[in-house]
């Protein structure tokens, strides 16, 4: 792999990580902590939505982000012909 491809690969890799961390921060900090009181007025599966996001939603989001990262990195590895 030449230097330009290596830089492009890492640029795309870090962009993916940055974007997934932004989603994780929004869900875990904004929805679960900062906006918990206003979101508690919404009932979701029989419990206040702010509480549900803090207890279950952020965990489910984190697991989904792990799968998204794995799938996207597999595509990126194939694009740049990276083999383990």
PDB file of N, CA, C and O in Angstrom:
ATOM      1  N   UNK A   1       0.850  -1.170   0.000  1.00  0.00           N
ATOM      2  CA  UNK A   1       0.000   0.000   0.000  1.00  0.00           C
ATOM      3  C   UNK A   1       0.899   1.237   0.000  1.00  0.00           C
ATOM      4  O   UNK A   1       1.805   1.357   0.824  1.00  0.00           O
ATOM      5  N   UNK A   2       0.640   2.139  -0.918  1.00  0.00           N
ATOM      6  CA  UNK A   2       1.463   3.344  -0.977  1.00  0.00           C
ATOM      7  C   UNK A   2       1.000   4.366   0.065  1.00  0.00           C
ATOM      8  O   UNK A   2      -0.028   4.187   0.718  1.00  0.00           O
ATOM      9  N   UNK A   3       1.769   5.421   0.202  1.00  0.00           N
ATOM     10  CA  UNK A   3       1.532   6.419   1.253  1.00  0.00           C
ATOM     11  C   UNK A   3       0.186   7.133   1.093  1.00  0.00           C
ATOM     12  O   UNK A   3      -0.490   7.401   2.086  1.00  0.00           O
ATOM     13  N   UNK A   4      -0.208   7.443  -0.143  1.00  0.00           N
ATOM     14  CA  UNK A   4      -1.491   8.126  -0.361  1.00  0.00           C
ATOM     15  C   UNK A   4      -2.669   7.249   0.038  1.00  0.00           C
ATOM     16  O   UNK A   4      -3.616   7.727   0.663  1.00  0.00           O
ATOM     17  N   UNK A   5      -2.616   5.979  -0.316  1.00  0.00           N
ATOM     18  CA  UNK A   5      -3.684   5.059   0.084  1.00  0.00           C
ATOM     19  C   UNK A   5      -3.722   4.882   1.594  1.00  0.00           C
ATOM     20  O   UNK A   5      -4.799   4.809   2.186  1.00  0.00           O
ATOM     21  N   UNK A   6      -2.564   4.813   2.214  1.00  0.00           N
ATOM     22  CA  UNK A   6      -2.505   4.662   3.672  1.00  0.00           C
ATOM     23  C   UNK A   6      -3.138   5.873   4.358  1.00  0.00           C
ATOM     24  O   UNK A   6      -3.902   5.723   5.311  1.00  0.00           O
ATOM     25  N   UNK A   7      -2.820   7.059   3.875  1.00  0.00           N
ATOM     26  CA  UNK A   7      -3.401   8.272   4.468  1.00  0.00           C
ATOM     27  C   UNK A   7      -4.906   8.336   4.247  1.00  0.00           C
ATOM     28  O   UNK A   7      -5.652   8.717   5.149  1.00  0.00           O
ATOM     29  N   UNK A   8      -5.354   7.963   3.054  1.00  0.00           N
ATOM     30  CA  UNK A   8      -6.792   7.956   2.765  1.00  0.00           C
ATOM     31  C   UNK A   8      -7.520   6.947   3.649  1.00  0.00           C
ATOM     32  O   UNK A   8      -8.604   7.220   4.164  1.00  0.00           O
ATOM     33  N   UNK A   9      -6.910   5.789   3.814  1.00  0.00           N
ATOM     34  CA  UNK A   9      -7.493   4.750   4.656  1.00  0.00           C
ATOM     35  C   UNK A   9      -7.654   5.252   6.093  1.00  0.00           C
ATOM     36  O   UNK A   9      -8.725   5.105   6.683  1.00  0.00           O
ATOM     37  N   UNK A  10      -6.608   5.836   6.653  1.00  0.00           N
ATOM     38  CA  UNK A  10      -6.682   6.298   8.034  1.00  0.00           C
ATOM     39  C   UNK A  10      -7.579   7.511   8.179  1.00  0.00           C
ATOM     40  O   UNK A  10      -8.200   7.693   9.226  1.00  0.00           O
ATOM     41  N   UNK A  11      -7.661   8.343   7.157  1.00  0.00           N
ATOM     42  CA  UNK A  11      -8.575   9.485   7.189  1.00  0.00           C
ATOM     43  C   UNK A  11     -10.014   8.992   7.250  1.00  0.00           C
ATOM     44  O   UNK A  11     -10.812   9.500   8.038  1.00  0.00           O
ATOM     45  N   UNK A  12     -10.347   8.005   6.422  1.00  0.00           N
ATOM     46  CA  UNK A  12     -11.701   7.449   6.448  1.00  0.00           C
ATOM     47  C   UNK A  12     -11.969   6.697   7.745  1.00  0.00           C
ATOM     48  O   UNK A  12     -13.073   6.756   8.285  1.00  0.00           O
ATOM     49  N   UNK A  13     -10.964   5.995   8.240  1.00  0.00           N
ATOM     50  CA  UNK A  13     -11.099   5.263   9.499  1.00  0.00           C
ATOM     51  C   UNK A  13     -11.371   6.222  10.656  1.00  0.00           C
ATOM     52  O   UNK A  13     -12.297   6.000  11.437  1.00  0.00           O
ATOM     53  N   UNK A  14     -10.592   7.264  10.771  1.00  0.00           N
ATOM     54  CA  UNK A  14     -10.791   8.216  11.870  1.00  0.00           C
ATOM     55  C   UNK A  14     -12.089   8.999  11.711  1.00  0.00           C
ATOM     56  O   UNK A  14     -12.706   9.364  12.711  1.00  0.00           O
ATOM     57  N   UNK A  15     -12.517   9.267  10.478  1.00  0.00           N
ATOM     58  CA  UNK A  15     -13.802   9.936  10.265  1.00  0.00           C
ATOM     59  C   UNK A  15     -14.950   9.052  10.741  1.00  0.00           C
ATOM     60  O   UNK A  15     -15.899   9.534  11.358  1.00  0.00           O
ATOM     61  N   UNK A  16     -14.859   7.759  10.451  1.00  0.00           N
ATOM     62  CA  UNK A  16     -15.875   6.818  10.911  1.00  0.00           C
ATOM     63  C   UNK A  16     -15.917   6.782  12.438  1.00  0.00           C
ATOM     64  O   UNK A  16     -16.990   6.849  13.037  1.00  0.00           O
ATOM     65  N   UNK A  17     -14.763   6.677  13.051  1.00  0.00           N
ATOM     66  CA  UNK A  17     -14.696   6.646  14.516  1.00  0.00           C
ATOM     67  C   UNK A  17     -15.261   7.932  15.102  1.00  0.00           C
ATOM     68  O   UNK A  17     -16.033   7.887  16.059  1.00  0.00           O
ATOM     69  N   UNK A  18     -14.888   9.077  14.541  1.00  0.00           N
ATOM     70  CA  UNK A  18     -15.385  10.370  15.022  1.00  0.00           C
ATOM     71  C   UNK A  18     -16.903  10.433  14.938  1.00  0.00           C
ATOM     72  O   UNK A  18     -17.565  10.840  15.892  1.00  0.00           O
ATOM     73  N   UNK A  19     -17.452  10.033  13.800  1.00  0.00           N
ATOM     74  CA  UNK A  19     -18.901  10.107  13.620  1.00  0.00           C
ATOM     75  C   UNK A  19     -19.649   9.179  14.572  1.00  0.00           C
ATOM     76  O   UNK A  19     -20.697   9.545  15.103  1.00  0.00           O
ATOM     77  N   UNK A  20     -19.116   7.989  14.785  1.00  0.00           N
ATOM     78  CA  UNK A  20     -19.763   7.061  15.711  1.00  0.00           C
ATOM     79  C   UNK A  20     -19.654   7.556  17.150  1.00  0.00           C
ATOM     80  O   UNK A  20     -20.582   7.374  17.938  1.00  0.00           O
ATOM     81  N   UNK A  21     -18.536   8.176  17.497  1.00  0.00           N
ATOM     82  CA  UNK A  21     -18.401   8.745  18.842  1.00  0.00           C
ATOM     83  C   UNK A  21     -19.353   9.916  19.056  1.00  0.00           C
ATOM     84  O   UNK A  21     -19.852  10.113  20.165  1.00  0.00           O
ATOM     85  N   UNK A  22     -19.607  10.686  18.020  1.00  0.00           N
ATOM     86  CA  UNK A  22     -20.567  11.788  18.124  1.00  0.00           C
ATOM     87  C   UNK A  22     -21.963  11.233  18.399  1.00  0.00           C
ATOM     88  O   UNK A  22     -22.677  11.742  19.262  1.00  0.00           O
ATOM     89  N   UNK A  23     -22.347  10.195  17.666  1.00  0.00           N
ATOM     90  CA  UNK A  23     -23.656   9.571  17.899  1.00  0.00           C
ATOM     91  C   UNK A  23     -23.727   9.032  19.326  1.00  0.00           C
ATOM     92  O   UNK A  23     -24.721   9.236  20.022  1.00  0.00           O
ATOM     93  N   UNK A  24     -22.677   8.351  19.755  1.00  0.00           N
ATOM     94  CA  UNK A  24     -22.645   7.793  21.102  1.00  0.00           C
ATOM     95  C   UNK A  24     -22.757   8.896  22.162  1.00  0.00           C
ATOM     96  O   UNK A  24     -23.478   8.738  23.147  1.00  0.00           O
ATOM     97  N   UNK A  25     -22.045  10.011  21.960  1.00  0.00           N
ATOM     98  CA  UNK A  25     -22.092  11.114  22.917  1.00  0.00           C
ATOM     99  C   UNK A  25     -23.476  11.752  22.963  1.00  0.00           C
ATOM    100  O   UNK A  25     -23.975  12.084  24.038  1.00  0.00           O
ATOM    101  N   UNK A  26     -24.090  11.922  21.809  1.00  0.00           N
ATOM    102  CA  UNK A  26     -25.426  12.519  21.772  1.00  0.00           C
ATOM    103  C   UNK A  26     -26.419  11.634  22.517  1.00  0.00           C
ATOM    104  O   UNK A  26     -27.221  12.122  23.314  1.00  0.00           O
ATOM    105  N   UNK A  27     -26.360  10.342  22.255  1.00  0.00           N
ATOM    106  CA  UNK A  27     -27.306   9.430  22.910  1.00  0.00           C
ATOM    107  C   UNK A  27     -27.020   9.328  24.400  1.00  0.00           C
ATOM    108  O   UNK A  27     -27.935   9.438  25.217  1.00  0.00           O
ATOM    109  N   UNK A  28     -25.766   9.121  24.758  1.00  0.00           N
ATOM    110  CA  UNK A  28     -25.468   8.871  26.175  1.00  0.00           C
ATOM    111  C   UNK A  28     -25.477  10.140  27.016  1.00  0.00           C
ATOM    112  O   UNK A  28     -25.939  10.108  28.156  1.00  0.00           O
ATOM    113  N   UNK A  29     -24.986  11.244  26.495  1.00  0.00           N
ATOM    114  CA  UNK A  29     -24.943  12.469  27.288  1.00  0.00           C
ATOM    115  C   UNK A  29     -26.190  13.325  27.118  1.00  0.00           C
ATOM    116  O   UNK A  29     -26.825  13.713  28.098  1.00  0.00           O
ATOM    117  N   UNK A  30     -26.529  13.613  25.890  1.00  0.00           N
ATOM    118  CA  UNK A  30     -27.631  14.534  25.640  1.00  0.00           C
ATOM    119  C   UNK A  30     -28.974  13.912  25.999  1.00  0.00           C
ATOM    120  O   UNK A  30     -29.726  14.481  26.790  1.00  0.00           O
ATOM    121  N   UNK A  31     -29.279  12.763  25.431  1.00  0.00           N
ATOM    122  CA  UNK A  31     -30.593  12.152  25.658  1.00  0.00           C
ATOM    123  C   UNK A  31     -30.721  11.507  27.028  1.00  0.00           C
ATOM    124  O   UNK A  31     -31.798  11.536  27.623  1.00  0.00           O
ATOM    125  N   UNK A  32     -29.651  10.930  27.536  1.00  0.00           N
ATOM    126  CA  UNK A  32     -29.745  10.182  28.792  1.00  0.00           C
ATOM    127  C   UNK A  32     -29.520  11.035  30.030  1.00  0.00           C
ATOM    128  O   UNK A  32     -29.990  10.678  31.110  1.00  0.00           O
ATOM    129  N   UNK A  33     -28.816  12.153  29.903  1.00  0.00           N
ATOM    130  CA  UNK A  33     -28.502  12.951  31.085  1.00  0.00           C
ATOM    131  C   UNK A  33     -29.084  14.360  30.984  1.00  0.00           C
ATOM    132  O   UNK A  33     -29.884  14.763  31.828  1.00  0.00           O
ATOM    133  N   UNK A  34     -28.689  15.102  29.960  1.00  0.00           N
ATOM    134  CA  UNK A  34     -29.055  16.513  29.873  1.00  0.00           C
ATOM    135  C   UNK A  34     -30.550  16.700  29.620  1.00  0.00           C
ATOM    136  O   UNK A  34     -31.185  17.544  30.254  1.00  0.00           O
ATOM    137  N   UNK A  35     -31.108  15.928  28.709  1.00  0.00           N
ATOM    138  CA  UNK A  35     -32.528  16.070  28.373  1.00  0.00           C
ATOM    139  C   UNK A  35     -33.410  15.025  29.045  1.00  0.00           C
ATOM    140  O   UNK A  35     -34.527  14.781  28.589  1.00  0.00           O
ATOM    141  N   UNK A  36     -32.936  14.413  30.104  1.00  0.00           N
ATOM    142  CA  UNK A  36     -33.698  13.335  30.749  1.00  0.00           C
ATOM    143  C   UNK A  36     -35.029  13.836  31.302  1.00  0.00           C
ATOM    144  O   UNK A  36     -36.052  13.178  31.110  1.00  0.00           O
ATOM    145  N   UNK A  37     -35.044  14.976  31.980  1.00  0.00           N
ATOM    146  CA  UNK A  37     -36.294  15.481  32.575  1.00  0.00           C
ATOM    147  C   UNK A  37     -37.349  15.785  31.519  1.00  0.00           C
ATOM    148  O   UNK A  37     -38.487  15.334  31.652  1.00  0.00           O
ATOM    149  N   UNK A  38     -37.004  16.544  30.460  1.00  0.00           N
ATOM    150  CA  UNK A  38     -38.048  16.782  29.450  1.00  0.00           C
ATOM    151  C   UNK A  38     -38.501  15.499  28.746  1.00  0.00           C
ATOM    152  O   UNK A  38     -39.673  15.362  28.395  1.00  0.00           O
ATOM    153  N   UNK A  39     -37.576  14.567  28.543  1.00  0.00           N
ATOM    154  CA  UNK A  39     -37.940  13.324  27.865  1.00  0.00           C
ATOM    155  C   UNK A  39     -38.767  12.392  28.742  1.00  0.00           C
ATOM    156  O   UNK A  39     -39.431  11.490  28.233  1.00  0.00           O
ATOM    157  N   UNK A  40     -38.732  12.604  30.060  1.00  0.00           N
ATOM    158  CA  UNK A  40     -39.507  11.751  30.963  1.00  0.00           C
ATOM    159  C   UNK A  40     -41.004  11.966  30.815  1.00  0.00           C
ATOM    160  O   UNK A  40     -41.790  11.155  31.304  1.00  0.00           O
ATOM    161  N   UNK A  41     -41.418  13.043  30.149  1.00  0.00           N
ATOM    162  CA  UNK A  41     -42.849  13.250  29.912  1.00  0.00           C
ATOM    163  C   UNK A  41     -43.381  12.295  28.843  1.00  0.00           C
ATOM    164  O   UNK A  41     -44.594  12.132  28.708  1.00  0.00           O
ATOM    165  N   UNK A  42     -42.484  11.663  28.082  1.00  0.00           N
ATOM    166  CA  UNK A  42     -42.866  10.684  27.067  1.00  0.00           C
ATOM    167  C   UNK A  42     -42.759   9.291  27.688  1.00  0.00           C
ATOM    168  O   UNK A  42     -41.730   8.936  28.263  1.00  0.00           O
ATOM    169  N   UNK A  43     -43.815   8.519  27.567  1.00  0.00           N
ATOM    170  CA  UNK A  43     -43.812   7.152  28.106  1.00  0.00           C
ATOM    171  C   UNK A  43     -43.455   6.198  26.971  1.00  0.00           C
ATOM    172  O   UNK A  43     -44.067   6.229  25.903  1.00  0.00           O
ATOM    173  N   UNK A  44     -42.459   5.352  27.214  1.00  0.00           N
ATOM    174  CA  UNK A  44     -41.951   4.407  26.220  1.00  0.00           C
ATOM    175  C   UNK A  44     -41.854   3.037  26.871  1.00  0.00           C
ATOM    176  O   UNK A  44     -41.113   2.870  27.840  1.00  0.00           O
ATOM    177  N   UNK A  45     -42.585   2.056  26.361  1.00  0.00           N
ATOM    178  CA  UNK A  45     -42.658   0.721  26.943  1.00  0.00           C
ATOM    179  C   UNK A  45     -43.052   0.769  28.420  1.00  0.00           C
ATOM    180  O   UNK A  45     -42.578  -0.035  29.222  1.00  0.00           O
ATOM    181  N   UNK A  46     -43.905   1.700  28.763  1.00  0.00           N
ATOM    182  CA  UNK A  46     -44.414   1.792  30.123  1.00  0.00           C
ATOM    183  C   UNK A  46     -43.526   2.531  31.108  1.00  0.00           C
ATOM    184  O   UNK A  46     -43.876   2.628  32.284  1.00  0.00           O
ATOM    185  N   UNK A  47     -42.398   3.050  30.671  1.00  0.00           N
ATOM    186  CA  UNK A  47     -41.509   3.812  31.560  1.00  0.00           C
ATOM    187  C   UNK A  47     -41.190   5.164  30.918  1.00  0.00           C
ATOM    188  O   UNK A  47     -41.312   5.316  29.703  1.00  0.00           O
ATOM    189  N   UNK A  48     -40.783   6.141  31.724  1.00  0.00           N
ATOM    190  CA  UNK A  48     -40.407   7.436  31.153  1.00  0.00           C
ATOM    191  C   UNK A  48     -39.238   7.280  30.169  1.00  0.00           C
ATOM    192  O   UNK A  48     -38.290   6.541  30.433  1.00  0.00           O
ATOM    193  N   UNK A  49     -39.320   7.981  29.041  1.00  0.00           N
ATOM    194  CA  UNK A  49     -38.337   7.811  27.975  1.00  0.00           C
ATOM    195  C   UNK A  49     -36.921   8.205  28.405  1.00  0.00           C
ATOM    196  O   UNK A  49     -35.961   7.542  28.012  1.00  0.00           O
ATOM    197  N   UNK A  50     -36.770   9.257  29.197  1.00  0.00           N
ATOM    198  CA  UNK A  50     -35.442   9.652  29.678  1.00  0.00           C
ATOM    199  C   UNK A  50     -34.802   8.561  30.510  1.00  0.00           C
ATOM    200  O   UNK A  50     -33.610   8.285  30.374  1.00  0.00           O
ATOM    201  N   UNK A  51     -35.590   7.942  31.368  1.00  0.00           N
ATOM    202  CA  UNK A  51     -35.088   6.833  32.182  1.00  0.00           C
ATOM    203  C   UNK A  51     -34.730   5.642  31.288  1.00  0.00           C
ATOM    204  O   UNK A  51     -33.684   5.019  31.469  1.00  0.00           O
ATOM    205  N   UNK A  52     -35.606   5.328  30.319  1.00  0.00           N
ATOM    206  CA  UNK A  52     -35.354   4.197  29.430  1.00  0.00           C
ATOM    207  C   UNK A  52     -34.073   4.420  28.634  1.00  0.00           C
ATOM    208  O   UNK A  52     -33.282   3.492  28.465  1.00  0.00           O
ATOM    209  N   UNK A  53     -33.860   5.649  28.141  1.00  0.00           N
ATOM    210  CA  UNK A  53     -32.641   5.933  27.379  1.00  0.00           C
ATOM    211  C   UNK A  53     -31.406   5.746  28.245  1.00  0.00           C
ATOM    212  O   UNK A  53     -30.397   5.216  27.779  1.00  0.00           O
ATOM    213  N   UNK A  54     -31.475   6.170  29.485  1.00  0.00           N
ATOM    214  CA  UNK A  54     -30.324   6.038  30.375  1.00  0.00           C
ATOM    215  C   UNK A  54     -30.053   4.583  30.729  1.00  0.00           C
ATOM    216  O   UNK A  54     -28.896   4.189  30.875  1.00  0.00           O
ATOM    217  N   UNK A  55     -31.096   3.782  30.869  1.00  0.00           N
ATOM    218  CA  UNK A  55     -30.922   2.403  31.311  1.00  0.00           C
ATOM    219  C   UNK A  55     -30.740   1.415  30.171  1.00  0.00           C
ATOM    220  O   UNK A  55     -29.917   0.506  30.270  1.00  0.00           O
ATOM    221  N   UNK A  56     -31.494   1.577  29.093  1.00  0.00           N
ATOM    222  CA  UNK A  56     -31.476   0.589  28.017  1.00  0.00           C
ATOM    223  C   UNK A  56     -31.059   1.177  26.674  1.00  0.00           C
ATOM    224  O   UNK A  56     -30.273   0.573  25.944  1.00  0.00           O
ATOM    225  N   UNK A  57     -31.575   2.333  26.354  1.00  0.00           N
ATOM    226  CA  UNK A  57     -31.349   2.923  25.033  1.00  0.00           C
ATOM    227  C   UNK A  57     -29.894   3.191  24.719  1.00  0.00           C
ATOM    228  O   UNK A  57     -29.439   2.931  23.606  1.00  0.00           O
ATOM    229  N   UNK A  58     -29.161   3.707  25.688  1.00  0.00           N
ATOM    230  CA  UNK A  58     -27.749   3.997  25.436  1.00  0.00           C
ATOM    231  C   UNK A  58     -26.940   2.713  25.265  1.00  0.00           C
ATOM    232  O   UNK A  58     -25.992   2.684  24.480  1.00  0.00           O
ATOM    233  N   UNK A  59     -27.296   1.665  25.980  1.00  0.00           N
ATOM    234  CA  UNK A  59     -26.600   0.386  25.841  1.00  0.00           C
ATOM    235  C   UNK A  59     -26.901  -0.236  24.480  1.00  0.00           C
ATOM    236  O   UNK A  59     -26.000  -0.717  23.793  1.00  0.00           O
ATOM    237  N   UNK A  60     -28.174  -0.221  24.101  1.00  0.00           N
ATOM    238  CA  UNK A  60     -28.558  -0.764  22.791  1.00  0.00           C
ATOM    239  C   UNK A  60     -27.881   0.023  21.680  1.00  0.00           C
ATOM    240  O   UNK A  60     -27.391  -0.566  20.716  1.00  0.00           O
ATOM    241  N   UNK A  61     -27.847   1.333  21.801  1.00  0.00           N
ATOM    242  CA  UNK A  61     -27.177   2.176  20.802  1.00  0.00           C
ATOM    243  C   UNK A  61     -25.707   1.833  20.709  1.00  0.00           C
ATOM    244  O   UNK A  61     -25.164   1.750  19.607  1.00  0.00           O
ATOM    245  N   UNK A  62     -25.048   1.632  21.844  1.00  0.00           N
ATOM    246  CA  UNK A  62     -23.633   1.294  21.850  1.00  0.00           C
ATOM    247  C   UNK A  62     -23.373  -0.029  21.130  1.00  0.00           C
ATOM    248  O   UNK A  62     -22.425  -0.133  20.352  1.00  0.00           O
ATOM    249  N   UNK A  63     -24.199  -1.027  21.382  1.00  0.00           N
ATOM    250  CA  UNK A  63     -24.034  -2.326  20.718  1.00  0.00           C
ATOM    251  C   UNK A  63     -24.265  -2.188  19.214  1.00  0.00           C
ATOM    252  O   UNK A  63     -23.525  -2.770  18.420  1.00  0.00           O
ATOM    253  N   UNK A  64     -25.280  -1.428  18.818  1.00  0.00           N
ATOM    254  CA  UNK A  64     -25.541  -1.194  17.396  1.00  0.00           C
ATOM    255  C   UNK A  64     -24.352  -0.489  16.746  1.00  0.00           C
ATOM    256  O   UNK A  64     -23.967  -0.825  15.626  1.00  0.00           O
ATOM    257  N   UNK A  65     -23.772   0.484  17.443  1.00  0.00           N
ATOM    258  CA  UNK A  65     -22.605   1.196  16.903  1.00  0.00           C
ATOM    259  C   UNK A  65     -21.411   0.263  16.713  1.00  0.00           C
ATOM    260  O   UNK A  65     -20.634   0.443  15.775  1.00  0.00           O
ATOM    261  N   UNK A  66     -21.255  -0.719  17.579  1.00  0.00           N
ATOM    262  CA  UNK A  66     -20.182  -1.700  17.418  1.00  0.00           C
ATOM    263  C   UNK A  66     -20.368  -2.480  16.121  1.00  0.00           C
ATOM    264  O   UNK A  66     -19.414  -2.679  15.369  1.00  0.00           O
ATOM    265  N   UNK A  67     -21.592  -2.920  15.863  1.00  0.00           N
ATOM    266  CA  UNK A  67     -21.867  -3.649  14.623  1.00  0.00           C
ATOM    267  C   UNK A  67     -21.681  -2.763  13.400  1.00  0.00           C
ATOM    268  O   UNK A  67     -21.130  -3.204  12.392  1.00  0.00           O
ATOM    269  N   UNK A  68     -22.135  -1.523  13.481  1.00  0.00           N
ATOM    270  CA  UNK A  68     -21.947  -0.587  12.368  1.00  0.00           C
ATOM    271  C   UNK A  68     -20.465  -0.392  12.095  1.00  0.00           C
ATOM    272  O   UNK A  68     -20.038  -0.396  10.940  1.00  0.00           O
ATOM    273  N   UNK A  69     -19.670  -0.220  13.161  1.00  0.00           N
ATOM    274  CA  UNK A  69     -18.229  -0.040  12.985  1.00  0.00           C
ATOM    275  C   UNK A  69     -17.598  -1.262  12.310  1.00  0.00           C
ATOM    276  O   UNK A  69     -16.782  -1.121  11.399  1.00  0.00           O
ATOM    277  N   UNK A  70     -17.977  -2.452  12.760  1.00  0.00           N
ATOM    278  CA  UNK A  70     -17.402  -3.679  12.185  1.00  0.00           C
ATOM    279  C   UNK A  70     -17.756  -3.806  10.709  1.00  0.00           C
ATOM    280  O   UNK A  70     -16.902  -4.152   9.893  1.00  0.00           O
ATOM    281  N   UNK A  71     -18.999  -3.530  10.367  1.00  0.00           N
ATOM    282  CA  UNK A  71     -19.434  -3.645   8.971  1.00  0.00           C
ATOM    283  C   UNK A  71     -18.745  -2.596   8.106  1.00  0.00           C
ATOM    284  O   UNK A  71     -18.269  -2.907   7.014  1.00  0.00           O
ATOM    285  N   UNK A  72     -18.690  -1.363   8.586  1.00  0.00           N
ATOM    286  CA  UNK A  72     -18.072  -0.289   7.804  1.00  0.00           C
ATOM    287  C   UNK A  72     -16.566  -0.499   7.655  1.00  0.00           C
ATOM    288  O   UNK A  72     -16.006  -0.206   6.598  1.00  0.00           O
ATOM    289  N   UNK A  73     -15.911  -0.995   8.685  1.00  0.00           N
ATOM    290  CA  UNK A  73     -14.476  -1.252   8.579  1.00  0.00           C
ATOM    291  C   UNK A  73     -14.196  -2.402   7.625  1.00  0.00           C
ATOM    292  O   UNK A  73     -13.185  -2.394   6.922  1.00  0.00           O
ATOM    293  N   UNK A  74     -15.083  -3.394   7.593  1.00  0.00           N
ATOM    294  CA  UNK A  74     -14.920  -4.483   6.635  1.00  0.00           C
ATOM    295  C   UNK A  74     -15.001  -3.943   5.208  1.00  0.00           C
ATOM    296  O   UNK A  74     -14.210  -4.329   4.347  1.00  0.00           O
ATOM    297  N   UNK A  75     -15.962  -3.049   4.963  1.00  0.00           N
ATOM    298  CA  UNK A  75     -16.080  -2.425   3.644  1.00  0.00           C
ATOM    299  C   UNK A  75     -14.842  -1.591   3.321  1.00  0.00           C
ATOM    300  O   UNK A  75     -14.340  -1.621   2.197  1.00  0.00           O
ATOM    301  N   UNK A  76     -14.360  -0.852   4.308  1.00  0.00           N
ATOM    302  CA  UNK A  76     -13.179  -0.013   4.108  1.00  0.00           C
ATOM    303  C   UNK A  76     -11.942  -0.866   3.835  1.00  0.00           C
ATOM    304  O   UNK A  76     -11.132  -0.525   2.974  1.00  0.00           O
ATOM    305  N   UNK A  77     -11.795  -1.960   4.557  1.00  0.00           N
ATOM    306  CA  UNK A  77     -10.667  -2.874   4.324  1.00  0.00           C
ATOM    307  C   UNK A  77     -10.708  -3.463   2.921  1.00  0.00           C
ATOM    308  O   UNK A  77      -9.677  -3.585   2.260  1.00  0.00           O
ATOM    309  N   UNK A  78     -11.906  -3.826   2.471  1.00  0.00           N
ATOM    310  CA  UNK A  78     -12.030  -4.347   1.104  1.00  0.00           C
ATOM    311  C   UNK A  78     -11.734  -3.266   0.073  1.00  0.00           C
ATOM    312  O   UNK A  78     -11.124  -3.542  -0.960  1.00  0.00           O
ATOM    313  N   UNK A  79     -12.162  -2.044   0.349  1.00  0.00           N
ATOM    314  CA  UNK A  79     -11.920  -0.939  -0.595  1.00  0.00           C
ATOM    315  C   UNK A  79     -10.425  -0.697  -0.785  1.00  0.00           C
ATOM    316  O   UNK A  79      -9.974  -0.443  -1.903  1.00  0.00           O
ATOM    317  N   UNK A  80      -9.660  -0.773   0.292  1.00  0.00           N
ATOM    318  CA  UNK A  80      -8.214  -0.529   0.222  1.00  0.00           C
ATOM    319  C   UNK A  80      -7.403  -1.815   0.166  1.00  0.00           C
ATOM    320  O   UNK A  80      -6.176  -1.789   0.264  1.00  0.00           O
ATOM    321  N   UNK A  81      -8.095  -2.941   0.006  1.00  0.00           N
ATOM    322  CA  UNK A  81      -7.438  -4.235  -0.132  1.00  0.00           C
ATOM    323  C   UNK A  81      -6.515  -4.550   1.058  1.00  0.00           C
ATOM    324  O   UNK A  81      -5.365  -4.956   0.891  1.00  0.00           O
ATOM    325  N   UNK A  82      -7.061  -4.347   2.254  1.00  0.00           N
ATOM    326  CA  UNK A  82      -6.331  -4.643   3.489  1.00  0.00           C
ATOM    327  C   UNK A  82      -6.699  -6.056   3.922  1.00  0.00           C
ATOM    328  O   UNK A  82      -7.879  -6.391   4.027  1.00  0.00           O
ATOM    329  N   UNK A  83      -5.703  -6.870   4.169  1.00  0.00           N
ATOM    330  CA  UNK A  83      -5.939  -8.240   4.625  1.00  0.00           C
ATOM    331  C   UNK A  83      -5.229  -8.445   5.961  1.00  0.00           C
ATOM    332  O   UNK A  83      -4.155  -7.895   6.208  1.00  0.00           O
ATOM    333  N   UNK A  84      -5.851  -9.241   6.802  1.00  0.00           N
ATOM    334  CA  UNK A  84      -5.242  -9.515   8.104  1.00  0.00           C
ATOM    335  C   UNK A  84      -4.063 -10.432   7.969  1.00  0.00           C
ATOM    336  O   UNK A  84      -3.427 -10.772   8.967  1.00  0.00           O
TER     337      UNK A  84
END
